[in-house]
Structures are given as C-alpha cells and as structure tokens.
Amino acid sequence: MAEVETQVLEAVQDWAVAFNEGNAAAVAALYAPDAVLWGTVSQAPTSTAKGIRQYFDQVCTGDVPLKVSLGDVLVRVQAETAVSCGAYTFTIDMHGMHRTLPARFTFTYRRSAAGWLVVTHHSSLMPPEMPAGLTGLRQD
C-alpha cells in the first residue's frame, strides 16, 4: 500500500510542477478523458477535456499566472481508486503586489495504463475564519 500512496503523492507533485511551469497542456494531460474539474477560480465545474485545458490555459499561462505551493497532503487508496486531499497556497504577482491565496483540494485518481489520472478535482479557497457559532467544532 505504501508504494501506491507514494505513486499518488508523486502524481500530486507532477500536477504542481506542471502548473508552476505554466504548462497547461501537461497539467490537462494528467486528467482522465471523463474527468470533472471544479477549479479554485471557476464559477462552475467543467467535465470536458477541452474545458479543463481552457481552465489551465487561463490560470497557468494567462496575463497573470498563478503559482502553487503544496502543503500537507493525505492519501487514501481503495483498489484502483485513490483520493488525495490537502492544502496548497496559490501566489500571484499583479500590478507590483504579491498576494497569497490559501486553498484546499481533493483529487480523486483512477489507475490506468498511463498511471494515476485525475477523475475528479475540487479546489476552493480556505475560509478566512471559522463562522461564529461553529467555533466549538474540533479540527483534528
């Protein structure tokens, strides 16, 4: 099992490297043909290879490309499917200002002949703080 978890962690790393290189084609190639992406800065999910590529064309290679830094990543494997979830931070330099955008993600992978391909990816910005009334919830 540890070997498979390592493969999935490497798949997450491959995603981050391609993203930071601004290589939208390489990022999109990590997704299965039937994948669904709900990107951090997207208003709706996309479920086509063309839509996924267009999303990464905008965020990786647009006028103001984002960069990503991975934080802690958890992996769970079940047969031919694996899930990784964790935190990452996007950075953007725009108009002489440096901004960081803490976010969280979940990737679902399916094993294929090409390796572990993303079949579902959801990402959202971290909430700025715990809403009042929910502060007693445990966060282990």
Stockholm file with secondary structure:
# STOCKHOLM 1.0

chainA/1-140         MAEVETQVLEAVQDWAVAFNEGNAAAVAALYAPDAVLWGTVSQAPTSTAKGIRQYFDQVCTGDVPLKVSLGDVLVRVQAETAVSCGAYTFTIDMHGMHRTLPARFTFTYRRSAAGWLVVTHHSSLMPPEMPAGLTGLRQD
#=GR chainA/1-140 SS CHHHHHHHHHHHHHHHHHHHTTCHHHHHTTEEEEEEEECTTCSSCBCSHHHHHHHHHHHHHSSSCCEEEEEEEEEEEETTEEEEEEEEEEEEEETTEEEEEEEEEEEEEEEETTEEEEEEEEEEECCSSCCTTCTTSCCC
#=GC SS_cons         CHHHHHHHHHHHHHHHHHHHTTCHHHHHTTEEEEEEEECTTCSSCBCSHHHHHHHHHHHHHSSSCCEEEEEEEEEEEETTEEEEEEEEEEEEEETTEEEEEEEEEEEEEEEETTEEEEEEEEEEECCSSCCTTCTTSCCC
//
